[in-house]
Amino acid sequence: MSCTCALAGVEEVPAPLNAAGRAFALDDIHAMGQPEAFVFAPVWLIVRPDGSLHLTLRPEWAQKVAAKGWGTVHPFARYMAGAVPPQSLVVYAPRDRSELAVAARIIAAAHCYASGRIGDVALPDSRW
């Protein structure tokens, strides 16, 4: 997925904890979200080999993604309560262009959450 290239402060890094896939982190200037906004700070997105995504969203955004059937709560969030935030998600791999567009919007939302802002507006609970 190349849609992360247009997002501010993003760089590809080695996946944390030997996770399979490609990991994307925010640089220090942009990583202003709360700790639970990251998969493993500063990594906010892992694109798995099967095309699915591991990311976190604000709880109300995560509920919407799960309710629409675009993803599910990450298994570790279910079995390791407290160690992994409940808004940690696995977003299903897109199968066509319309699902790819949805995945791109979810990635953009995760980027906003991790950066602590939506455009020029800081999220109320960010570290700005």
C-alpha positions in Angstrom: 0.0 0.0 0.0 1.5 3.2 -1.0 -1.1 5.6 0.4 1.1 6.2 3.5 3.6 8.2 1.4 1.4 11.3 1.3 0.9 11.4 5.1 3.1 13.8 7.1 6.0 12.4 9.1 5.6 8.8 8.0 8.6 6.5 7.4 8.9 2.8 6.9 10.7 1.1 9.8 11.4 -2.5 10.8 8.3 -4.2 12.3 8.3 -4.2 16.1 8.5 -7.5 18.0 9.4 -9.4 14.7 5.8 -8.9 13.4 5.3 -10.0 9.8 4.7 -7.2 7.4 5.7 -3.6 6.7 5.7 -1.1 9.6 5.2 2.6 9.4 6.2 5.1 12.1 5.8 8.8 12.8 8.8 11.0 13.4 9.1 12.8 16.7 7.6 16.0 15.4 4.4 14.3 14.2 3.9 11.5 16.9 1.7 13.6 19.2 -1.2 11.2 19.8 -1.8 9.5 23.1 0.2 6.3 23.7 -2.8 4.1 22.9 -2.8 5.6 19.4 0.2 3.5 18.5 0.6 -0.2 17.7 4.1 0.0 19.3 5.3 3.6 19.5 6.2 5.2 17.2 4.7 2.6 14.9 1.1 3.4 14.1 0.5 1.0 11.1 1.5 -2.5 10.2 0.6 -3.8 6.7 0.6 -7.5 7.0 1.7 -9.9 4.2 -1.9 -10.8 3.5 -2.8 -7.1 3.0 -4.7 -6.7 6.2 -3.8 -3.8 8.5 -3.0 -3.5 12.2 -3.7 -0.1 13.5 -5.5 1.8 16.3 -8.3 4.4 16.1 -10.1 6.5 18.6 -12.6 4.2 20.4 -15.7 5.7 18.7 -14.0 5.5 15.3 -13.0 1.8 15.9 -16.6 1.0 16.8 -17.7 2.3 13.5 -15.1 0.3 11.6 -16.1 -2.9 13.4 -19.8 -2.2 13.0 -19.5 -1.6 9.2 -17.6 -5.0 9.0 -14.4 -3.5 7.7 -12.3 -5.0 10.6 -12.3 -6.5 14.0 -10.7 -6.0 17.4 -7.2 -7.3 17.4 -7.0 -10.7 19.0 -4.4 -9.5 21.5 -6.8 -6.8 22.7 -9.3 -9.6 23.6 -6.8 -12.0 25.3 -4.3 -9.6 26.8 -6.7 -7.0 28.4 -4.8 -4.0 29.5 -1.6 -4.8 27.5 -3.2 -3.9 24.2 -5.8 -1.1 23.9 -9.3 -2.2 22.9 -9.3 0.1 19.9 -6.5 -1.9 18.4 -7.9 -3.3 15.1 -7.2 -5.6 12.3 -8.7 -4.1 9.2 -9.5 -6.7 6.6 -7.4 -6.8 3.3 -9.1 -4.8 0.6 -10.4 -7.0 -2.3 -11.3 -4.3 -4.8 -10.9 -0.6 -5.5 -13.8 0.4 -3.4 -12.5 -1.5 -0.4 -9.1 0.0 -1.1 -10.6 3.5 -0.9 -12.2 2.6 2.5 -8.9 1.2 3.8 -7.1 4.4 2.7 -9.6 6.4 4.7 -9.1 4.2 7.8 -5.3 4.6 7.4 -5.8 8.4 7.2 -7.9 8.3 10.4 -5.2 6.2 12.2 -2.6 8.7 11.1 -4.8 11.5 12.5 -5.1 9.6 15.8 -1.4 9.0 16.1 -0.4 12.5 15.1 -2.9 14.0 17.5 -4.6 16.2 14.9 -7.0 16.4 12.0 -5.6 18.7 9.5 -4.6 21.9 11.4 -6.8 21.1 14.4 -5.3 19.3 17.4 -7.4 16.6 18.9 -8.5 17.5 22.4 -6.6 14.7 24.1 -3.4 15.0 22.0 0.0 15.9 23.4 0.3 19.3 21.6 
